């Protein structure tokens, strides 16, 4: 028989830090969607900036959990 063993992935973050990062990411994502909606209505001169800020917030909401991630 072979002695094949799978290496366990390194544990980089504490569970509390990981949970906090997930919550912040969700808030960024939801706020980004709200900013996109407000910017899309076109009610003021700030609409393009709100829309762009919403896109950036959604992107950051997706990218924040990837900090420290490694390819398996």
Secondary structure, 3 states (H helix, E strand, C coil): CCCCCCCCCCCCCCHHHHHHHHHHHHHHHHHHHHHHHHHHHCCCCCHHHHHHHHHHHHHHHHHHHHCCCCCC
